[in-house]
């Protein structure tokens, strides 16, 4: 169960994650629109160097696989348990929370959380950077597709790249509640 105090302290982080996810997912869609307009909607223009096309495809597949493996690792039980059960002091927690724009007014509420809720809060903070890395990697897949579409002057080239990037973003949508519910099995006392 997630306490109301923990929900309140996590609200700015949840808002940041959702805004970031929507911004980067919409950027991927914008790349598709750019490819359509900048390639003048032409189909099968003059293909770029096949080596370059294959390089974009290979790099995108490698990035997609790497991004998914990294996401699976950072959401694995062993990784979550390792972060969740480490010692964290109140001062360190306050300093970390301020990095992510948690309002100073919430500091007192943060300090009044149970030890386990403080650990869960620290877990959410620790997973911020992996979320940003994953979303940036996913966006880079769409960028490779955009560049390939512009070089080929064929907007269809971008479609599989955009589809892969959006699919990965959907898989990696920040689900704080389910993450926090998973941590219940490590509650001690």
C-alpha positions in Angstrom: 0.0 0.0 0.0 1.2 3.5 -0.8 0.7 6.0 2.0 -0.9 9.4 1.2 2.2 11.1 2.5 4.4 9.2 0.1 2.0 9.9 -2.8 2.1 13.6 -2.0 5.9 13.7 -1.8 6.2 11.8 -5.1 3.7 14.0 -6.9 6.3 16.4 -8.4 8.4 13.5 -9.5 5.4 11.7 -11.1 4.5 15.0 -12.9 8.1 15.4 -14.2 8.1 11.8 -15.5 4.8 12.1 -17.3 5.7 15.4 -18.8 9.1 14.1 -19.9 7.5 10.9 -21.4 4.9 12.9 -23.3 7.4 15.4 -24.6 9.8 12.9 -25.9 7.1 10.7 -27.4 5.6 13.7 -29.1 9.0 14.6 -30.4 9.1 11.2 -32.1 5.8 12.0 -33.8 7.1 15.4 -34.8 10.1 13.6 -36.5 7.5 11.7 -38.6 5.7 14.9 -39.6 9.1 16.5 -40.4 10.1 13.6 -42.6 6.8 13.9 -44.5 7.2 17.6 -45.1 10.9 17.7 -45.7 10.9 14.8 -48.0 8.1 16.5 -49.9 5.9 13.5 -49.5 7.8 11.7 -52.2 8.0 8.0 -52.4 11.1 6.1 -53.4 13.3 9.1 -54.1 17.0 8.6 -54.8 18.1 6.1 -52.3 21.0 7.0 -50.1 24.1 4.9 -49.9 23.0 1.3 -49.0 25.9 1.1 -46.5 24.6 4.2 -44.8 21.0 2.9 -44.7 22.2 -0.4 -43.3 24.3 1.4 -40.7 21.2 3.4 -39.6 19.1 0.2 -39.4 21.8 -1.7 -37.5 22.5 1.1 -35.1 18.8 1.5 -34.4 18.3 -2.2 -33.8 21.3 -2.2 -31.5 20.0 0.8 -29.6 16.5 -0.7 -29.3 17.9 -3.9 -27.9 20.3 -2.1 -25.6 17.5 0.2 -24.3 15.2 -2.7 -23.6 17.9 -4.7 -21.8 18.8 -1.6 -19.7 15.2 -1.0 -18.9 14.7 -4.7 -17.9 17.8 -4.5 -15.7 16.8 -1.3 -13.9 13.3 -2.8 -13.3 14.5 -6.2 -12.2 13.7 -7.4 -8.7 17.4 -7.7 -7.9 18.2 -4.1 -9.0 15.1 -2.7 -7.2 15.9 -4.7 -4.0 19.5 -3.5 -4.1 18.5 0.1 -4.2 15.6 -0.2 -1.9 17.4 -1.8 1.0 20.5 0.4 1.0 20.9 2.8 3.9 19.9 6.4 3.2 20.2 9.3 5.6 17.6 12.1 6.0 20.0 14.8 4.9 21.1 12.8 1.8 17.4 12.2 0.9 16.6 15.9 1.2 19.5 16.8 -1.0 18.5 14.3 -3.6 14.9 15.4 -3.6 15.9 19.0 -4.2 17.8 17.9 -7.3 14.4 16.8 -8.7 12.6 20.0 -7.7 10.7 18.5 -4.8 9.4 21.5 -3.0 11.1 22.5 0.3 7.6 22.5 1.9 7.5 18.8 1.4 10.8 18.2 3.2 9.1 18.0 6.6 6.6 15.5 5.1 9.5 13.6 3.6 11.2 13.4 7.0 8.0 12.1 8.6 7.7 9.1 6.2 8.3 5.7 7.6 11.8 4.2 6.9 10.4 2.0 4.2 8.6 4.8 2.5 11.8 6.8 2.6 13.6 3.9 0.9 10.8 3.7 -1.7 11.2 7.5 -2.3 14.9 7.0 -2.8 14.2 4.2 -5.2 12.0 6.4 -7.3 14.8 9.1 -7.3 17.4 6.5 -8.3 15.3 5.4 -11.3 15.0 8.9 -12.7 18.3 8.8 -14.6 17.6 5.4 -16.1 14.2 6.7 -17.3 15.8 9.7 -19.0 18.5 7.5 -20.6 15.9 5.0 -21.9 13.7 7.7 -23.4 16.7 9.4 -25.0 17.9 6.1 -26.5 14.4 5.5 -27.9 14.2 9.0 -29.4 17.6 8.4 -31.1 16.0 5.5 -33.0 13.5 7.9 -34.5 16.2 10.4 -35.3 18.1 7.8 -37.3 14.9 7.1 -39.2 14.4 10.8 -39.8 18.0 11.3 -41.2 17.5 8.2 -43.4 14.2 9.5 -44.7 15.7 12.8 -45.5 18.7 11.3 -47.2 16.5 9.0 -49.2 13.8 11.6 -49.8 11.3 8.9 -48.9 9.2 9.4 -45.8 8.4 5.7 -45.6 11.9 5.0 -44.4 11.1 6.5 -41.0 8.0 4.5 -40.3 9.6 1.4 -38.7 12.0 3.6 -36.7 9.1 5.6 -35.3 7.0 2.5 -34.6 9.9 0.9 -32.7 10.6 4.1 -30.7 7.0 4.6 -29.8 6.5 1.0 -28.9 9.6 1.1 -26.6 8.3 4.4 -25.0 5.0 2.7 -24.3 6.7 -0.2 -22.7 8.8 2.2 -20.6 6.0 4.5 -19.6 6.6 5.5 -15.9 4.3 3.4 -13.7 5.2 4.5 -10.2 2.2 2.8 -8.5 3.0 -0.6 -9.9 6.7 -0.1 -9.1 5.9 0.8 -5.5 3.4 -2.0 -5.1 6.2 -4.5 -6.2 8.4 -3.2 -3.4 5.9 -4.4 -0.7 7.5 -7.9 -0.6 10.6 -6.3 0.8 8.9 -4.5 3.6 10.4 -5.4 6.9 8.3 -4.7 10.0 
